[in-house]
Amino acid sequence: MNDGIQTVTAHFYVDDGLQALEQQVAEEVPLLLVYNGVAYLVMLCSPLHLEQLAIGFSLSEGIVDAYYQILAVEIRASHDGYEAHLQIPNEFAAKLRSRRRNLQSRTACGLCGSEQLAEVMRAPPALDSDFKIEPQAIWAGMQALSQLQTMNQQTGGVHAAGWWAAGQLTVFEDLGRHNALDKLIGHLASQRQRTDGVLLMTSRLSYDLIQKAARAQMPVIAAISAPSHLAIEQARLANITLLGFVREPRLTIYTHPERVLT
């Protein structure tokens, strides 16, 4: 079973000399997304949970509006990597073809398929949620996230996205922070887990991550690092509570502090 980790030989500089040692590194593979038989884009990712990644990407990028509109998903191994073949309603496939463009392969895909500035910068619909949470619960979730990052503990080279709800944490890891979030979104959609909770991220928070979370109706986002100014503005418009620098006993609330109980 592929665990997303490869072992390589590296040379460490120790005591003015080189020493050859085996080291574990994160595996990176290309994934081609194909909708209704038409290739859309190639992304680079960790080779785990590819079905969840394809589903989450389709939802978070607005290729479809809801999980039930993904009619079928099949992951195929190829000589060069993997292919995700998705079947979606014809009207969505037609819209996708109309905006299709050539995209450079990348280890993350934040604004894939966006062709115009107005499309990228449009305001999200505001979330309607009365969810509230205490700082202690956010810190507890972040501590649990650190403990469950098994790939990162072995390689030191992957991001994680976690969904912290009712004292339970669901975690997905990937080389790309967008991919980690898309895997989480795909899993939650396929499992129909829609209780209120907190999105936990190990990365900085950029505009496109907030956009994905807004489409997934996530009311609170907390990260160990900082947000960008566009991420803050997007969260404000989407009625999302955005927190950065979450390390007990501190956190910084950038938008909608009323959800954090003090």
Phi, psi and omega per residue, in radians:
M1 nan 2.307 -3.126
N2 -1.297 2.175 3.119
D3 -1.829 0.159 3.097
G4 1.327 0.276 -3.086
I5 -2.260 2.384 3.066
Q6 -2.065 2.638 3.088
T7 -1.860 2.229 -3.138
V8 -2.198 2.875 3.032
T9 -1.725 2.168 3.129
A10 -2.148 2.728 3.132
H11 -1.905 2.103 -3.117
F12 -1.757 2.389 3.089
Y13 -1.490 1.917 -3.071
V14 -2.328 2.190 3.064
D15 0.907 0.865 3.088
D16 1.122 0.408 3.099
G17 -2.586 2.956 -3.140
L18 -1.778 2.407 3.118
Q19 -2.257 2.192 -3.138
A20 -1.449 2.189 3.133
L21 -2.445 2.638 3.046
E22 -1.370 2.485 -3.129
Q23 -2.432 2.506 3.107
Q24 -1.606 2.320 3.138
V25 -2.266 2.715 3.128
A26 -1.271 2.360 3.111
E27 -1.411 2.493 -3.136
E28 -2.232 2.261 -3.098
V29 -2.361 2.690 3.016
P30 -1.458 2.483 3.064
L31 -2.212 2.086 3.093
L32 -1.628 2.188 3.066
L33 -1.659 2.192 -3.094
V34 -2.164 2.135 3.124
Y35 -1.954 2.120 3.123
N36 0.892 0.699 3.073
G37 1.483 -0.002 -3.105
V38 -1.960 2.158 3.124
A39 -1.151 2.345 -3.105
Y40 -1.885 -0.981 3.137
L41 -2.786 2.866 3.037
V42 -1.986 2.269 3.017
M43 -2.107 2.739 3.060
L44 -1.805 2.386 -2.994
C45 -2.752 3.021 2.952
S46 -1.343 2.498 -2.980
P47 -1.459 0.676 3.130
L48 -2.177 2.552 3.053
H49 0.969 0.816 -3.078
L50 -1.243 -0.560 3.089
E51 -1.126 -0.768 3.099
Q52 -1.102 -0.654 3.109
L53 -1.096 -0.800 -3.129
A54 -1.117 -0.724 3.121
I55 -1.156 -0.845 -3.112
G56 -1.092 -0.720 3.099
F57 -1.077 -0.763 -3.123
S58 -1.057 -0.651 3.133
L59 -1.365 -0.819 -3.028
S60 -1.280 -0.365 3.088
E61 -1.685 0.054 3.083
G62 1.279 0.334 3.078
I63 -1.165 -0.665 2.922
V64 -2.229 2.877 -3.095
D65 -1.675 -0.375 -3.060
A66 -2.639 2.763 -3.080
Y67 -1.057 -0.673 -3.081
Y68 -1.133 -0.283 3.113
Q69 -1.410 -0.124 2.982
I70 -1.547 1.783 -2.964
L71 -1.377 -0.520 3.140
A72 -2.833 2.600 3.063
V73 -2.391 2.299 3.074
E74 -2.374 2.208 3.092
I75 -1.720 2.216 -3.132
R76 -2.141 2.345 3.025
A77 -1.451 2.412 3.090
S78 -2.186 3.065 -3.135
H79 -1.081 -0.601 -3.047
D80 -1.713 -0.168 -3.090
G81 2.884 -2.221 -3.108
Y82 -2.377 2.725 3.048
E83 -2.240 2.379 3.030
A84 -1.922 1.971 3.141
H85 -1.758 2.033 -3.114
L86 -2.024 2.476 3.042
Q87 -1.924 2.180 -3.140
I88 -2.277 2.842 3.119
P89 -0.968 2.574 -3.034
N90 -1.026 -0.610 -3.108
E91 -1.163 -0.587 3.085
F92 -1.286 -0.659 3.100
A93 -1.123 -0.652 3.129
A94 -1.152 -0.728 3.095
K95 -1.129 -0.647 3.140
L96 -1.141 -0.735 3.123
R97 -1.129 -0.584 -3.097
S98 -1.214 -0.440 3.141
R99 -1.890 0.122 -3.073
R100 -1.118 2.444 3.101
R101 -2.570 2.900 3.070
N102 -1.374 2.251 -3.115
L103 -2.111 2.373 3.073
Q104 -1.234 2.401 3.109
S105 -1.065 2.510 -3.101
R106 -2.695 2.784 3.083
T107 -1.666 1.182 -3.097
A108 2.512 2.699 -3.137
C109 -2.635 1.629 -3.031
G110 -1.554 -0.739 -3.098
L111 -2.196 0.713 -3.089
C112 -1.101 2.368 3.057
G113 1.472 -0.038 3.129
S114 -1.500 2.223 -3.020
E115 -1.882 -0.401 -3.054
Q116 -2.236 2.619 -3.133
L117 -1.050 -0.685 -3.125
A118 -1.083 -0.627 3.120
E119 -1.180 -0.711 -3.119
V120 -1.195 -0.717 -2.966
M121 -1.663 0.156 -3.116
R122 -1.133 2.580 -3.132
A123 -1.290 2.430 3.128
P124 -1.391 2.778 2.995
P125 -1.168 2.498 -3.104
A126 -1.335 2.329 3.105
L127 -1.248 2.520 3.058
D128 -1.929 1.677 -3.083
S129 -2.557 2.320 3.070
D130 -1.797 0.338 3.140
F131 -1.094 2.411 3.079
K132 -2.374 2.696 -3.090
I133 -2.637 2.617 3.126
E134 -1.541 2.626 3.108
P135 -0.971 -0.657 -3.115
Q136 -1.054 -0.634 3.124
A137 -1.212 -0.636 3.105
I138 -1.154 -0.783 3.104
W139 -1.078 -0.696 3.127
A140 -1.105 -0.704 3.102
G141 -1.129 -0.722 3.136
M142 -1.158 -0.636 3.086
Q143 -1.156 -0.722 3.103
A144 -1.131 -0.651 3.115
L145 -1.053 -0.768 3.129
S146 -1.050 -0.681 -3.098
Q147 -1.257 -0.448 -3.072
L148 -1.696 0.092 3.103
Q149 -1.459 1.292 -3.022
T150 -1.184 -0.700 3.117
M151 -1.151 -0.730 -3.115
N152 -1.198 -0.584 3.093
Q153 -1.092 -0.529 -3.126
Q154 -1.562 -0.517 -3.018
T155 -2.043 -0.466 -3.073
G156 1.183 0.363 -3.009
G157 -2.347 0.359 -3.118
V158 -2.277 2.766 3.065
H159 -1.683 2.891 3.080
A160 -2.406 2.555 2.986
A161 -2.200 2.310 -3.107
G162 -2.262 2.571 3.060
W163 -1.946 1.993 -3.047
W164 -1.856 1.878 -3.070
A165 -2.515 2.260 3.090
A166 0.924 0.673 3.103
G167 1.331 0.126 3.124
Q168 -1.999 2.457 -3.098
L169 -2.127 2.238 3.032
T170 -1.944 2.228 -2.998
V171 -2.213 2.411 2.980
F172 -2.286 2.461 -3.134
E173 -2.065 2.664 3.073
D174 -2.878 2.759 3.033
L175 -1.025 -0.615 -3.130
G176 -1.785 2.364 -3.125
R177 -1.173 -0.616 3.072
H178 -1.133 -0.697 3.124
N179 -1.121 -0.743 3.122
A180 -1.029 -0.753 3.125
L181 -1.171 -0.734 3.128
D182 -1.101 -0.665 3.077
K183 -1.072 -0.733 3.121
L184 -1.127 -0.802 3.134
I185 -1.070 -0.756 3.124
G186 -1.090 -0.709 3.117
H187 -1.133 -0.844 -3.111
L188 -1.077 -0.674 3.130
A189 -1.164 -0.786 -3.092
S190 -1.218 -0.504 3.104
Q191 -1.582 -0.064 -3.132
R192 0.949 0.730 3.099
Q193 -1.602 1.742 -3.080
R194 -2.190 0.762 2.958
T195 -1.463 2.650 3.103
D196 -1.122 2.553 -3.136
G197 -2.950 -2.844 -3.078
V198 -2.169 2.285 2.976
L199 -1.450 2.149 3.116
L200 -1.891 2.282 -3.129
M201 -2.222 2.485 3.105
T202 -1.598 0.010 -3.039
S203 -1.936 3.130 2.928
R204 -1.196 2.858 -3.102
L205 -1.941 2.030 3.116
S206 -1.886 2.942 -3.091
Y207 -0.931 -0.788 -3.027
D208 -1.205 -0.530 3.053
L209 -1.159 -0.690 3.104
I210 -1.143 -0.679 3.119
Q211 -1.062 -0.771 3.102
K212 -1.097 -0.799 -3.130
A213 -1.120 -0.630 3.116
A214 -1.124 -0.735 3.104
R215 -1.121 -0.507 3.120
A216 -1.522 0.047 3.077
Q217 1.073 0.812 3.117
M218 -1.719 2.017 -2.969
P219 -1.373 -0.393 -3.096
V220 -2.342 2.334 3.095
I221 -2.198 2.258 3.135
A222 -2.284 2.382 -3.111
A223 -2.388 2.750 3.118
I224 -1.410 -0.227 -3.100
S225 -2.024 -2.831 -2.996
A226 -1.714 2.713 2.975
P227 -1.632 2.775 2.986
S228 -1.480 2.928 -3.114
H229 -1.190 -0.571 3.089
L230 -1.233 -0.583 3.063
A231 -1.095 -0.735 3.121
I232 -1.097 -0.775 -3.138
E233 -1.140 -0.724 3.113
Q234 -1.095 -0.750 3.126
A235 -1.128 -0.680 3.119
R236 -1.076 -0.806 -3.127
L237 -1.177 -0.576 -3.093
A238 -1.488 0.002 -3.087
N239 1.058 0.709 3.091
I240 -1.848 2.364 3.031
T241 -1.445 2.114 -3.039
L242 -1.990 2.184 -3.141
L243 -2.174 2.448 3.070
G244 -2.247 2.993 3.130
F245 0.883 0.811 -3.093
V246 -1.459 1.676 3.083
R247 -2.483 1.991 -3.085
E248 -0.955 2.274 0.252
P249 -1.780 0.518 -3.053
R250 -2.142 2.707 2.922
L251 -2.837 2.716 3.130
T252 -2.102 2.180 -3.134
I253 -1.767 2.139 -3.069
Y254 -1.743 -0.521 -3.107
T255 -2.484 2.586 3.021
H256 0.807 1.094 -3.101
P257 -1.181 -0.206 -3.085
E258 -1.118 -0.302 3.120
R259 -1.403 -0.267 -3.127
V260 -1.712 1.986 -3.073
L261 -1.360 2.292 3.118
T262 -2.217 nan nan
